[in-house]
Amino acid sequence: MLTPPRTFDLPHITLRPPVVSDAEAMFACGSDPEVGRFADWPLATSIDRTIARIQGAGERWDSGEEYRWILALPETDEAVGAISLFADGHAAEFGFLVQKRHWGNGYATEAACAVVDWVMDQPAIWRIWATCDCENLASIRVLEKAGLSQEGRLRRATVRPNLSPEPRDAYLYAKVKM
């Protein structure tokens, strides 16, 4: 099991564990149709479910099921997004989201770079990967800036319920130790 740092203090963003006071901001993020457009989960419909997810984050962290950090502005500690890491044997997957009003500030890129760099320094991990919808140009840029390379196109791989009930193509990106 990995033991990632609980916090990353980065130049423009802090990654820290979620707390219940983040619920309103994260619900706003997860229920925004533009933020969730390319997500592989339905839009958030209940702040109570957001609170429950936040309350369960510590248990998921301790079990190694999911490592989730809030992207917080260092000056105010305002939650502006999240990044999650899922480790499985020699590989790890990650995903991220950022509130629309904070798009274009480089927060997702800074968070992704920090998590990818940390993961690749772990002796037991040989590969970190992520997928994104083939039309999600912003996520493609984040993954490439974080040092991942496109490995292929997964045909009809993922349902994006906020776009279509039918499976859509996804790009597979990865960074691998040689």
C-alpha positions as CSV (number, residue, x, y, z in Angstrom):
1,M,0.0,0.0,0.0
2,L,1.2,3.5,-0.8
3,T,1.7,6.2,1.8
4,P,1.3,9.4,0.0
5,P,1.8,12.7,1.7
6,R,-1.4,14.2,3.1
7,T,-0.5,17.6,1.7
8,F,1.4,19.0,-1.2
9,D,2.4,22.7,-0.8
10,L,2.8,23.9,-4.4
11,P,3.5,27.3,-5.8
12,H,-0.1,28.2,-6.7
13,I,-2.2,25.5,-5.1
14,T,-2.2,23.3,-2.0
15,L,-3.3,19.7,-2.1
16,R,-4.9,18.6,1.2
17,P,-7.4,16.1,2.6
18,P,-11.1,17.0,2.1
19,V,-13.0,18.4,5.1
20,V,-16.8,18.8,5.5
21,S,-16.5,22.6,5.1
22,D,-15.5,21.8,1.4
23,A,-18.9,20.3,0.7
24,E,-20.6,23.3,-0.7
25,A,-17.7,24.1,-3.1
26,M,-17.3,20.5,-4.2
27,F,-21.1,20.1,-4.6
28,A,-21.1,23.2,-6.8
29,C,-18.2,21.8,-8.8
30,G,-19.7,18.3,-9.1
31,S,-23.2,19.5,-10.1
32,D,-22.0,22.0,-12.8
33,P,-22.9,20.6,-16.2
34,E,-19.8,22.1,-17.8
35,V,-17.4,20.7,-15.2
36,G,-19.1,17.3,-15.3
37,R,-19.7,17.2,-19.1
38,F,-16.9,14.7,-19.8
39,A,-17.2,12.9,-16.4
40,D,-17.8,9.2,-16.2
41,W,-20.2,9.7,-13.3
42,P,-23.6,11.6,-13.2
43,L,-23.7,15.1,-12.0
44,A,-24.0,15.6,-8.2
45,T,-27.7,16.0,-7.2
46,S,-27.4,16.1,-3.4
47,I,-25.1,18.0,-1.1
48,D,-25.8,15.2,1.5
49,R,-24.1,12.7,-0.8
50,T,-21.2,15.1,-1.2
51,I,-20.9,15.4,2.5
52,A,-21.0,11.6,2.9
53,R,-18.3,11.2,0.3
54,I,-16.1,13.7,2.1
55,Q,-16.7,12.0,5.4
56,G,-15.7,8.6,3.9
57,A,-12.5,10.0,2.3
58,G,-10.4,9.2,5.4
59,E,-11.5,5.6,5.5
60,R,-10.9,5.2,1.8
61,W,-7.4,6.7,2.2
62,D,-6.5,4.5,5.2
63,S,-7.6,1.4,3.3
64,G,-5.6,2.4,0.1
65,E,-8.8,2.4,-1.9
66,E,-8.6,6.0,-2.9
67,Y,-6.3,8.9,-2.1
68,R,-8.1,12.2,-2.6
69,W,-6.8,15.7,-2.2
70,I,-8.7,18.9,-2.4
71,L,-7.1,21.6,-4.6
72,A,-7.2,24.6,-2.3
73,L,-6.1,28.2,-2.8
74,P,-3.1,28.8,-0.4
75,E,-4.2,32.3,0.6
76,T,-7.8,31.4,1.6
77,D,-7.9,27.6,1.8
78,E,-10.9,27.7,-0.6
79,A,-11.6,24.4,-2.3
80,V,-11.4,24.8,-6.1
81,G,-11.2,21.2,-7.2
82,A,-10.0,17.7,-6.4
83,I,-7.6,15.1,-7.6
84,S,-7.8,11.4,-6.8
85,L,-5.3,8.5,-7.0
86,F,-6.2,4.8,-7.2
87,A,-3.3,2.4,-6.8
88,D,-3.5,-1.2,-7.9
89,G,-0.4,-3.3,-7.7
90,H,2.3,-1.9,-9.9
91,A,0.1,0.8,-11.5
92,A,-1.9,3.8,-10.4
93,E,-4.7,5.7,-12.0
94,F,-5.7,9.3,-11.4
95,G,-8.4,11.8,-12.2
96,F,-9.2,15.5,-11.4
97,L,-11.7,18.2,-11.7
98,V,-11.6,22.0,-11.2
99,Q,-14.4,24.5,-10.7
100,K,-15.2,26.3,-13.9
101,R,-14.4,29.8,-12.5
102,H,-10.9,28.5,-11.9
103,W,-10.3,27.0,-15.3
104,G,-7.2,28.3,-17.1
105,N,-5.2,29.0,-14.0
106,G,-3.0,25.9,-14.3
107,Y,-4.3,24.4,-11.0
108,A,-5.1,20.9,-12.5
109,T,-1.7,20.8,-14.2
110,E,0.1,21.8,-11.1
111,A,-1.8,19.2,-9.0
112,A,-1.3,16.5,-11.7
113,C,2.4,17.1,-12.0
114,A,2.9,16.8,-8.2
115,V,0.9,13.6,-7.9
116,V,2.5,12.0,-11.0
117,D,6.0,13.0,-9.9
118,W,5.4,11.6,-6.4
119,V,3.9,8.3,-7.8
120,M,6.8,7.8,-10.2
121,D,9.2,8.1,-7.3
122,Q,7.6,5.1,-5.6
123,P,9.6,1.9,-6.1
124,A,6.5,-0.3,-6.3
125,I,4.8,1.7,-9.0
126,W,5.8,1.3,-12.6
127,R,3.0,3.0,-14.4
128,I,0.6,5.9,-13.8
129,W,-2.3,6.4,-16.2
130,A,-5.5,8.3,-16.9
131,T,-8.2,8.3,-19.5
132,C,-10.2,11.2,-20.9
133,D,-12.9,11.7,-23.5
134,C,-11.4,12.2,-26.9
135,E,-13.1,15.6,-27.1
136,N,-11.9,16.8,-23.7
137,L,-9.0,19.0,-25.0
138,A,-8.4,20.7,-21.6
139,S,-7.8,17.3,-19.9
140,I,-5.6,16.2,-22.8
141,R,-3.4,19.3,-22.3
142,V,-3.2,18.6,-18.5
143,L,-2.1,15.0,-19.0
144,E,0.5,15.9,-21.6
145,K,1.9,18.7,-19.4
146,A,2.1,16.2,-16.5
147,G,4.4,14.0,-18.7
148,L,1.9,11.4,-19.8
149,S,1.9,10.1,-23.4
150,Q,-1.1,9.0,-25.4
151,E,-1.0,5.2,-25.7
152,G,-4.1,4.7,-27.7
153,R,-7.8,5.2,-28.3
154,L,-10.2,3.0,-26.4
155,R,-13.2,2.5,-28.6
156,R,-16.6,2.8,-27.0
157,A,-14.8,2.5,-23.6
158,T,-16.7,4.8,-21.2
159,V,-20.2,6.0,-20.7
160,R,-20.2,9.7,-20.1
161,P,-23.8,10.0,-18.6
162,N,-23.8,13.8,-18.8
163,L,-23.3,13.6,-22.6
164,S,-24.8,10.3,-23.8
165,P,-26.1,7.0,-22.5
166,E,-23.9,5.3,-25.2
167,P,-20.2,4.5,-24.5
168,R,-17.8,7.0,-26.0
169,D,-14.2,6.7,-27.2
170,A,-11.5,7.6,-24.7
171,Y,-7.8,8.3,-25.0
172,L,-5.5,6.4,-22.7
173,Y,-2.5,8.3,-21.4
174,A,0.3,6.9,-19.3
175,K,3.8,7.5,-17.9
176,V,5.9,4.4,-17.5
177,K,9.2,3.7,-15.8
178,M,11.7,2.2,-18.3
